Amino acid sequence: MRYVCNLTTEAHIKVLHETKPGLLQIQMHTLFQFEHASKSGSQHMAFSSICSSGCDCATLHYIENDKIVEKGQMCLHDMGGKWYGYCADQAITFPVDKKFTDKQRDVYVAVYEAQKAVLENLKAGVEWGEMHLLAEKVILQHLIKMGIVKIKGPEEEELLKMRENRLGAVFFPHGLGHFLGLRTHDIGGYTAGPPRSTKPGLKSLRTLRKM
């Protein structure tokens, strides 16, 4: 898994450097496949590649990959190689022009800081649902700074209300991550631990078990 994940990272970086306005999304997709196959000897992908740009980035599991990449857009690439059955799954976002606008950077940093917070707090015994809520909290903190979410009282109190009222699910509707192995969405979700939540955002989590 480490090997195929490293190859996937290298292929992502290659595509990032080659992406420019005027390319078709499918050309980025094909370059990723070529890079992976040429180094691994495997022609298999772990799942249908997502090479979105512009408004297509807002579509979950977008796989048409048939638009022209335009100046000023962001790209969202969610792709992964497969090697001897083992899957990789990595998603990256970057500006086509290789330079963020202020708004693009604000959103990128919000997601990056959420990811970093989860990695720093993830350890044995931690419940995965709490990691989702941590990521949600960090994103909401950034949205407050950006002026997209307005608050009237102390930030921590307001964040607790948002958590209870599931406001974060408006901006973060899908669950945080999934298991990875011989399947892209590997088994193990609700076979152990608490049952699936019915609350917005949390109901999309693939597990609530302790890590």
MARZASE-165243 format. One record per residue (C-alpha): residue in one letter; residue number from 1; z, x, y. Coordinates in Angstrom, 3 decimals, decimal comma. Each point is the difference from the previous one (the first is absolute). Last residue first. Layout:
<pts>
+---+-----+----------+----------+----------+
! r !   k !       pz !       px !       py !
+---+-----+----------+----------+----------+
! a ! NUM !        Z !        X !        Y !
...
+---+-----+----------+----------+----------+
</pts>
This chain:
<pts>
+---+-----+----------+----------+----------+
! r !   k !       pz !       px !       py !
+---+-----+----------+----------+----------+
! m ! 211 !   15,927 !   -9,418 !    3,738 !
! k ! 210 !    1,891 !   -3,281 !    0,074 !
! r ! 209 !   -2,149 !   -3,027 !   -0,723 !
! l ! 208 !   -1,562 !   -2,326 !    2,543 !
! t ! 207 !   -3,567 !    0,365 !   -1,305 !
! r ! 206 !   -3,611 !   -0,723 !    0,920 !
! l ! 205 !    0,979 !   -1,120 !    3,500 !
! s ! 204 !   -2,114 !   -2,881 !    1,288 !
! k ! 203 !    2,923 !   -2,444 !   -0,002 !
! l ! 202 !    1,789 !    2,338 !    2,409 !
! g ! 201 !   -2,622 !   -0,522 !    2,697 !
! p ! 200 !    0,887 !   -3,651 !    0,476 !
! k ! 199 !    3,048 !   -1,023 !   -2,082 !
! t ! 198 !   -0,315 !   -1,283 !   -3,588 !
! s ! 197 !    1,576 !    3,121 !   -1,509 !
! r ! 196 !   -1,009 !    1,166 !   -3,479 !
! p ! 195 !    2,852 !    0,158 !   -2,499 !
! p ! 194 !    2,638 !    2,759 !    0,135 !
! g ! 193 !   -0,220 !    3,002 !   -2,365 !
! a ! 192 !   -2,121 !    0,611 !   -3,081 !
! t ! 191 !   -3,406 !   -1,164 !   -1,268 !
! y ! 190 !   -0,779 !   -0,944 !    3,584 !
! g ! 189 !   -2,349 !    2,864 !    0,875 !
! g ! 188 !   -0,409 !    2,416 !   -2,895 !
! i ! 187 !   -3,724 !    0,319 !   -0,571 !
! d ! 186 !   -2,402 !    2,113 !    2,034 !
! h ! 185 !   -2,004 !   -1,230 !    2,954 !
! t ! 184 !   -2,580 !    2,793 !   -0,109 !
! r ! 183 !    0,393 !    0,010 !   -3,775 !
! l ! 182 !    0,762 !    3,004 !   -2,171 !
! g ! 181 !    2,568 !    0,936 !    2,631 !
! l ! 180 !    0,970 !   -1,521 !    3,330 !
! f ! 179 !    2,750 !   -2,464 !    0,898 !
! h ! 178 !   -0,434 !   -1,876 !    3,261 !
! g ! 177 !    0,355 !    0,431 !    3,744 !
! l ! 176 !    1,815 !   -1,991 !    2,667 !
! g ! 175 !   -0,896 !   -3,666 !   -0,311 !
! h ! 174 !   -2,623 !   -1,691 !    2,147 !
! p ! 173 !    0,545 !   -2,062 !    3,152 !
! f ! 172 !    1,036 !    2,860 !    2,339 !
! f ! 171 !   -0,699 !   -1,297 !    3,518 !
! v ! 170 !    0,950 !   -3,656 !   -0,546 !
! a ! 169 !    2,317 !    1,080 !   -2,833 !
! g ! 168 !    2,155 !    1,801 !    2,554 !
! l ! 167 !    1,033 !   -3,336 !    1,489 !
! r ! 166 !    1,870 !   -0,824 !   -3,199 !
! n ! 165 !    2,583 !   -2,244 !    1,738 !
! e ! 164 !    2,875 !    1,997 !   -1,507 !
! r ! 163 !   -1,652 !    3,342 !    0,734 !
! m ! 162 !   -0,907 !   -1,106 !    3,537 !
! k ! 161 !    3,607 !   -1,059 !    0,593 !
! l ! 160 !    1,209 !    3,405 !   -1,206 !
! l ! 159 !   -2,534 !    1,696 !    2,277 !
! e ! 158 !    1,301 !   -1,983 !    2,976 !
! e ! 157 !    3,546 !    1,151 !   -0,659 !
! e ! 156 !   -1,148 !    3,620 !   -0,291 !
! e ! 155 !   -2,074 !   -0,255 !    3,189 !
! p ! 154 !    2,721 !   -1,434 !    2,239 !
! g ! 153 !   -1,150 !   -3,310 !    1,535 !
! k ! 152 !   -3,137 !   -1,678 !    1,354 !
! i ! 151 !   -2,736 !    1,491 !   -2,185 !
! k ! 150 !   -3,799 !   -0,026 !    0,294 !
! v ! 149 !   -2,351 !    1,142 !   -2,771 !
! i ! 148 !   -3,366 !    1,379 !    1,156 !
! g ! 147 !    1,631 !    2,037 !    2,777 !
! m ! 146 !   -0,962 !    3,330 !   -1,588 !
! k ! 145 !    3,652 !    1,001 !   -0,269 !
! i ! 144 !    0,765 !   -3,304 !   -1,746 !
! l ! 143 !   -2,945 !    0,552 !   -2,354 !
! h ! 142 !    1,445 !    3,425 !   -0,785 !
! q ! 141 !    3,362 !   -1,464 !   -0,955 !
! l ! 140 !   -1,810 !   -2,675 !   -2,041 !
! i ! 139 !   -1,809 !    2,700 !   -2,004 !
! v ! 138 !    3,278 !    1,807 !   -0,675 !
! k ! 137 !    1,643 !   -3,245 !   -1,155 !
! e ! 136 !   -2,873 !   -0,872 !   -2,363 !
! a ! 135 !    0,176 !    3,433 !   -1,608 !
! l ! 134 !    3,743 !   -0,470 !   -0,525 !
! l ! 133 !   -0,551 !   -3,522 !   -1,376 !
! h ! 132 !   -2,471 !    1,355 !   -2,553 !
! m ! 131 !    2,432 !    2,749 !   -0,960 !
! e ! 130 !    2,717 !   -2,617 !   -0,435 !
! g ! 129 !   -2,268 !   -1,898 !   -2,396 !
! w ! 128 !   -0,409 !    3,171 !   -2,064 !
! e ! 127 !    3,718 !    0,153 !   -0,742 !
! v ! 126 !    1,410 !    3,519 !    0,251 !
! g ! 125 !    1,746 !    1,308 !   -3,120 !
! a ! 124 !   -2,050 !    3,192 !   -0,337 !
! k ! 123 !   -1,373 !    1,134 !    3,348 !
! l ! 122 !   -2,212 !   -1,209 !    2,842 !
! n ! 121 !    1,584 !    0,448 !    3,414 !
! e ! 120 !   -2,144 !    2,819 !    1,433 !
! l ! 119 !   -3,185 !   -1,310 !   -1,614 !
! v ! 118 !    0,657 !   -3,495 !    1,390 !
! a ! 117 !    0,630 !    1,314 !    3,519 !
! k ! 116 !   -3,194 !    2,092 !   -0,144 !
! q ! 115 !   -2,081 !   -3,035 !   -0,949 !
! a ! 114 !    1,433 !   -2,015 !    2,874 !
! e ! 113 !   -0,581 !    2,913 !    2,386 !
! y ! 112 !   -3,648 !    0,204 !   -1,086 !
! v ! 111 !   -0,472 !   -3,755 !    0,424 !
! a ! 110 !    1,340 !    0,035 !    3,555 !
! v ! 109 !   -1,856 !    3,250 !    0,770 !
! y ! 108 !   -3,335 !   -1,580 !   -0,939 !
! v ! 107 !    0,694 !   -3,075 !    2,135 !
! d ! 106 !    0,856 !    2,065 !    3,082 !
! r ! 105 !   -2,888 !    2,424 !   -0,631 !
! q ! 104 !   -2,541 !   -2,822 !   -0,055 !
! k ! 103 !    1,421 !   -1,398 !    3,231 !
! d ! 102 !   -0,172 !    3,361 !    1,788 !
! t ! 101 !   -3,554 !    0,646 !   -1,220 !
! f ! 100 !   -0,047 !    2,370 !   -2,920 !
! k !  99 !   -2,406 !    2,934 !   -0,294 !
! k !  98 !   -2,059 !    0,905 !   -3,071 !
! d !  97 !   -2,838 !   -2,213 !    1,343 !
! v !  96 !    0,163 !   -2,160 !   -3,143 !
! p !  95 !    3,744 !   -0,397 !    0,510 !
! f !  94 !    2,140 !    0,448 !   -3,123 !
! t !  93 !    1,668 !   -2,065 !   -2,695 !
! i !  92 !    0,971 !    1,106 !   -3,498 !
! a !  91 !    0,625 !   -1,772 !   -3,299 !
! q !  90 !    0,689 !    1,754 !   -3,295 !
! d !  89 !   -0,131 !   -1,285 !   -3,567 !
! a !  88 !   -0,243 !    2,401 !   -2,935 !
! c !  87 !   -0,386 !   -1,106 !   -3,596 !
! y !  86 !    0,433 !    1,631 !   -3,400 !
! g !  85 !   -2,468 !   -1,013 !   -2,707 !
! y !  84 !   -1,257 !    3,514 !   -0,738 !
! w !  83 !   -0,650 !    0,414 !    3,742 !
! k !  82 !   -0,366 !   -2,864 !    2,484 !
! g !  81 !   -0,653 !    0,418 !    3,693 !
! g !  80 !    1,496 !   -2,037 !    2,794 !
! m !  79 !   -1,139 !   -1,788 !    3,125 !
! d !  78 !    1,411 !   -1,868 !    2,994 !
! h !  77 !   -1,875 !    1,078 !    3,115 !
! l !  76 !    0,859 !   -1,642 !    3,314 !
! c !  75 !   -2,247 !    1,102 !    2,831 !
! m !  74 !    0,784 !   -0,587 !    3,677 !
! q !  73 !   -2,755 !   -0,843 !    2,441 !
! g !  72 !   -0,912 !    1,602 !    3,317 !
! k !  71 !   -3,567 !    0,829 !   -1,003 !
! e !  70 !   -1,402 !   -2,147 !   -2,787 !
! v !  69 !   -0,080 !    0,220 !   -3,789 !
! i !  68 !   -2,911 !   -2,092 !   -1,285 !
! k !  67 !    0,976 !   -2,737 !   -2,436 !
! d !  66 !   -0,566 !   -0,352 !   -3,768 !
! n !  65 !    3,310 !    1,065 !   -1,562 !
! e !  64 !    0,348 !   -3,411 !   -1,729 !
! i !  63 !    3,380 !    1,007 !   -1,497 !
! y !  62 !    2,631 !   -1,485 !    2,338 !
! h !  61 !    3,250 !   -0,134 !   -1,983 !
! l !  60 !    2,008 !   -1,432 !    2,907 !
! t !  59 !   -2,207 !   -0,765 !    3,000 !
! a !  58 !    1,352 !    1,406 !    3,275 !
! c !  57 !   -1,909 !    3,274 !   -0,426 !
! d !  56 !   -3,221 !   -2,043 !    0,058 !
! c !  55 !    0,532 !   -0,488 !    3,747 !
! g !  54 !   -0,976 !    3,606 !    0,705 !
! s !  53 !   -0,577 !    2,121 !   -3,095 !
! s !  52 !    0,427 !   -0,492 !   -3,720 !
! c !  51 !   -0,639 !    2,277 !   -2,952 !
! i !  50 !    1,915 !   -1,736 !   -2,816 !
! s !  49 !   -0,912 !    1,383 !   -3,428 !
! s !  48 !    0,008 !   -2,268 !   -3,040 !
! f !  47 !    2,800 !    1,277 !   -2,230 !
! a !  46 !    1,177 !    3,142 !   -1,832 !
! m !  45 !   -3,443 !    1,562 !    0,361 !
! h !  44 !   -1,894 !    1,449 !   -2,937 !
! q !  43 !   -2,722 !    2,649 !    0,105 !
! s !  42 !    2,314 !    2,694 !   -1,319 !
! g !  41 !   -1,028 !    3,650 !   -0,023 !
! s !  40 !    3,026 !    0,673 !    2,179 !
! k !  39 !   -1,485 !    2,106 !    2,798 !
! s !  38 !   -3,525 !   -1,420 !    0,271 !
! a !  37 !    1,176 !   -3,505 !   -0,879 !
! h !  36 !    2,607 !   -0,184 !    2,763 !
! e !  35 !   -2,278 !    1,382 !    2,695 !
! f !  34 !   -2,884 !   -2,241 !   -1,090 !
! q !  33 !    2,179 !   -3,122 !   -0,061 !
! f !  32 !    1,340 !    0,728 !    3,485 !
! l !  31 !   -3,521 !    0,628 !    1,280 !
! t !  30 !   -1,114 !   -3,338 !   -1,448 !
! h !  29 !    2,749 !   -1,925 !    1,808 !
! m !  28 !   -0,749 !    1,764 !    3,270 !
! q !  27 !   -3,678 !   -0,883 !   -0,417 !
! i !  26 !    0,966 !   -3,580 !   -0,868 !
! q !  25 !    1,707 !   -0,345 !    3,390 !
! l !  24 !   -3,338 !    0,714 !    1,627 !
! l !  23 !   -0,125 !    2,878 !    2,421 !
! g !  22 !   -0,895 !   -0,538 !    3,652 !
! p !  21 !    3,245 !    1,269 !    1,514 !
! k !  20 !    1,505 !    2,940 !   -1,910 !
! t !  19 !    1,725 !    0,641 !   -3,321 !
! e !  18 !   -0,515 !    3,482 !   -1,484 !
! h !  17 !    3,481 !    1,353 !    0,741 !
! l !  16 !    1,742 !   -3,129 !   -1,314 !
! v !  15 !   -2,218 !   -0,049 !   -3,096 !
! k !  14 !    1,031 !    3,559 !   -0,921 !
! i !  13 !    3,665 !   -0,806 !    0,665 !
! h !  12 !   -0,158 !   -3,040 !   -2,297 !
! a !  11 !   -1,639 !    2,084 !   -2,745 !
! e !  10 !    2,747 !    2,633 !    0,231 !
! t !   9 !    2,712 !   -2,670 !   -0,195 !
! t !   8 !   -1,659 !   -1,576 !   -3,042 !
! l !   7 !   -0,145 !    3,382 !   -1,726 !
! n !   6 !    3,728 !    0,488 !    0,650 !
! c !   5 !    0,746 !   -3,486 !   -1,353 !
! v !   4 !   -2,060 !    0,726 !   -3,128 !
! y !   3 !    1,983 !    3,182 !   -0,651 !
! r !   2 !    3,420 !   -1,508 !    0,742 !
! m !   1 !   -0,790 !   -2,863 !   -2,353 !
+---+-----+----------+----------+----------+
</pts>
